[in-house]
Amino acid sequence: MLYQKDICIVGAGPGGCATALFLAKAGIPSLLVDKAVFPRDKICGDGLSGWSVAMLNRLNPALKEQLAGSREALPSWGARFVAPNRQVLDVPFVDRHQPDARPPGYVATRLWFDNFLMEQCKAHPLIEVLEGVELEQWERQSADQVILKDKAGQVIVQARLAIFANGAHSRQAKALAGLQPDKKHYVAGIRCYYQGVEGLHADGHIELHFLKEFLPGYFWIFPLPGGRANVGVGMRSDVVAKKGVNLRRAMLQLIAEDPQLRERFRGARPLEEVKGFGLPLGSKKRSISGDCFLLVGDAASLIDPFTGEGIGNALASGELAAQWAQKALEAGRWDAAFLRGYDAAIYNRLWKELRLSKTLQDLLNYPWLFSLVVNKATANETLRQTISCMLTDLDVRQQLKDPRFYFKVLFG
Ligand SMILES: Cc1cc2nc3c(=O)[nH]c(=O)nc-3n(C[C@H](O)[C@H](O)[C@H](O)COP(=O)(O)OP(=O)(O)OC[C@H]3O[C@@H](n4cnc5c(N)ncnc54)[C@H](O)[C@@H]3O)c2cc1C
């Protein structure tokens, strides 16, 4: 069957679903195609940051409420940082004991979360969903028409605009936009679900362990509902290659041999094999549109270079892609020169934060400085509060680029 729609979205992860839902909100129909049949897993840390929750709220406040009310999502009230010298710093993002306190973030498996978004798409009359179809080939037939074919070369879709939200391994990001993997701006990540890890924080703090062996990346433990935890490591690919690290072996060795972690994992049981996937970082600007196409989410390389979070930016780029699809429809323009406005809109919104996160990633080249800030903050309530604000407020976070901040930490 041939599907004919002005707008076809390839990939129904958070980026693709958000694009379809924002388009639908503006009254614009779309076709949403995924190679998988949902619910499907996606290798991830499963952390839904405050930014992801804010984007969900922007899409539809009812979604935020449903997330908050679901037993599948564990509220996360803060973060626990473990510095390279093993000093532990717990930073609550909000005071949960305030009467109106709402958790800023959650941890929920992607198996559940992505299906939650997909269900919204399936229920919307303006969104036509096609599952189990891998769109591999693309041909531009005229100035305002593209066709998309499946693996067998059969034409499945005819559209004016293709929005590729098909993730870190998007072929079209390479073939059409020329986005080549760049190891300095790419992270290799692995994940394993465990049951029964000891010592998880009572307020669901996510744990980020900045251990020397994984810098400039980290080992994480993110608590999930039901006594499970998402455990993993992310490390920049150029460093993995340079040091010849086998991430899977290194993580299992850490869990088995590290004196502190060994105790916490003594009674824990892995629920699966360790699995890996790539994280294309947004630490450099790229061209993310062209004649009759836009890239969204991981396909556009928009992951935060310090935290490894990509869901919030996938949702945010989905909103902007929907806006630019609407503009293109109204103007009857599908050419690269017009759609380049989408690139500008993306970087206007996200670049300040992405650049700052790159600075923080660079800071991890100085583990002693990181350890020092954590050391001081454990003994200093004001500094702890400043760091808590930094994690939620971009303007306060700018201080981290200012050498005077470190001077104050050292001598203040
Ligand atoms: C180990 C690891 C840990 C991470 N931890 C976090 C975290 O804790 N918090 C966070 O915010 N982010 C995290 N991320 C990043 C996050 O997973 C991604 O940024 C996010 O999934 C991007 O969403 P997306 O919609 O762009 O792509 P995806 O979620 O990858 O979705 C792409 C979709 O496209 C489909 N698809 C692919 N090719 C085709 C095709 N040819 N035709 C049709 N469909 C296709 C796929 O089936 C998939 O459903 C992590 C990533 C990794 C690898």
The ligand as an SDF file (V2000), in Angstrom:
LIG
                    3D

 53 58  0  0  0  0  0  0  0  0999 V2000
   23.3310    3.9610   27.2270 C   0  0  0  0  0  0  0  0  0  0  0  0
   22.5010    5.2120   27.0620 C   0  0  0  0  0  0  0  0  0  0  0  0
   22.0180    5.8810   28.1750 C   0  0  0  0  0  0  0  0  0  0  0  0
   21.2260    7.0310   28.0310 C   0  0  0  0  0  0  0  0  0  0  0  0
   20.6610    7.6190   29.1370 N   0  0  0  0  0  0  0  0  0  0  0  0
   19.8200    8.6570   29.0000 C   0  0  0  0  0  0  0  0  0  0  0  0
   19.0990    9.1690   30.1210 C   0  0  0  0  0  0  0  0  0  0  0  0
   19.1740    8.6540   31.2360 O   0  0  0  0  0  0  0  0  0  0  0  0
   18.2830   10.2520   29.9280 N   0  0  0  0  0  0  0  0  0  0  0  0
   18.1370   10.8270   28.6980 C   0  0  0  0  0  0  0  0  0  0  0  0
   17.4060   11.8190   28.5890 O   0  0  0  0  0  0  0  0  0  0  0  0
   18.7550   10.3050   27.6090 N   0  0  0  0  0  0  0  0  0  0  0  0
   19.5700    9.2320   27.7170 C   0  0  0  0  0  0  0  0  0  0  0  0
   20.1610    8.6890   26.6110 N   0  0  0  0  0  0  0  0  0  0  0  0
   19.9000    9.2930   25.2940 C   0  0  0  0  0  0  0  0  0  0  0  0
   18.4900    8.9160   24.7890 C   0  0  0  0  0  0  0  0  0  0  0  0
   18.3390    7.5180   24.8210 O   0  0  0  0  0  0  0  0  0  0  0  0
   18.2840    9.4370   23.3690 C   0  0  0  0  0  0  0  0  0  0  0  0
   18.7210   10.7710   23.3010 O   0  0  0  0  0  0  0  0  0  0  0  0
   16.8140    9.3900   22.9440 C   0  0  0  0  0  0  0  0  0  0  0  0
   16.3600    8.0690   22.8390 O   0  0  0  0  0  0  0  0  0  0  0  0
   16.6260   10.1020   21.5880 C   0  0  0  0  0  0  0  0  0  0  0  0
   15.3110    9.9450   21.1460 O   0  0  0  0  0  0  0  0  0  0  0  0
   15.0080    9.8760   19.5640 P   0  0  0  0  0  0  0  0  0  0  0  0
   13.5330    9.8930   19.4410 O   0  0  0  0  0  0  0  0  0  0  0  0
   15.8080   10.8830   18.8580 O   0  0  0  0  0  0  0  0  0  0  0  0
   15.5990    8.4650   19.0710 O   0  0  0  0  0  0  0  0  0  0  0  0
   15.2760    6.9740   19.5480 P   0  0  0  0  0  0  0  0  0  0  0  0
   14.7310    6.9640   20.8930 O   0  0  0  0  0  0  0  0  0  0  0  0
   16.5120    6.1950   19.2690 O   0  0  0  0  0  0  0  0  0  0  0  0
   14.1260    6.4970   18.5680 O   0  0  0  0  0  0  0  0  0  0  0  0
   14.3890    6.2320   17.2120 C   0  0  0  0  0  0  0  0  0  0  0  0
   13.2660    5.3550   16.6380 C   0  0  0  0  0  0  0  0  0  0  0  0
   13.4720    5.2280   15.2340 O   0  0  0  0  0  0  0  0  0  0  0  0
   13.1800    3.9050   14.8300 C   0  0  0  0  0  0  0  0  0  0  0  0
   13.8950    3.6760   13.5670 N   0  0  0  0  0  0  0  0  0  0  0  0
   15.2390    3.6330   13.3830 C   0  0  0  0  0  0  0  0  0  0  0  0
   15.5350    3.4900   12.0740 N   0  0  0  0  0  0  0  0  0  0  0  0
   14.3490    3.4120   11.4240 C   0  0  0  0  0  0  0  0  0  0  0  0
   13.9910    3.2660   10.0640 C   0  0  0  0  0  0  0  0  0  0  0  0
   14.9210    3.1550    9.1080 N   0  0  0  0  0  0  0  0  0  0  0  0
   12.6710    3.2190    9.7310 N   0  0  0  0  0  0  0  0  0  0  0  0
   11.7250    3.3190   10.7090 C   0  0  0  0  0  0  0  0  0  0  0  0
   12.0120    3.4690   12.0190 N   0  0  0  0  0  0  0  0  0  0  0  0
   13.3080    3.5350   12.3720 C   0  0  0  0  0  0  0  0  0  0  0  0
   13.6390    3.0530   16.0160 C   0  0  0  0  0  0  0  0  0  0  0  0
   12.9940    1.7990   16.0330 O   0  0  0  0  0  0  0  0  0  0  0  0
   13.2650    3.9460   17.2090 C   0  0  0  0  0  0  0  0  0  0  0  0
   11.9770    3.6380   17.6850 O   0  0  0  0  0  0  0  0  0  0  0  0
   20.9500    7.5390   26.7290 C   0  0  0  0  0  0  0  0  0  0  0  0
   21.4290    6.8570   25.5950 C   0  0  0  0  0  0  0  0  0  0  0  0
   22.1920    5.6990   25.7630 C   0  0  0  0  0  0  0  0  0  0  0  0
   22.6720    4.9580   24.5340 C   0  0  0  0  0  0  0  0  0  0  0  0
  1  2  1  0
  2  3  1  0
  2 52  2  0
  3  4  2  0
  4  5  1  0
  4 50  1  0
  5  6  2  0
  6  7  1  0
  6 13  1  0
  7  8  2  0
  7  9  1  0
  9 10  1  0
 10 11  2  0
 10 12  1  0
 12 13  2  0
 13 14  1  0
 14 15  1  0
 14 50  1  0
 15 16  1  0
 16 17  1  0
 16 18  1  0
 18 19  1  0
 18 20  1  0
 20 21  1  0
 20 22  1  0
 22 23  1  0
 23 24  1  0
 24 25  2  0
 24 26  1  0
 24 27  1  0
 27 28  1  0
 28 29  2  0
 28 30  1  0
 28 31  1  0
 31 32  1  0
 32 33  1  0
 33 34  1  0
 33 48  1  0
 34 35  1  0
 35 36  1  0
 35 46  1  0
 36 37  1  0
 36 45  1  0
 37 38  2  0
 38 39  1  0
 39 40  1  0
 39 45  2  0
 40 41  1  0
 40 42  2  0
 42 43  1  0
 43 44  2  0
 44 45  1  0
 46 47  1  0
 46 48  1  0
 48 49  1  0
 50 51  2  0
 51 52  1  0
 52 53  1  0
M  END
$$$$
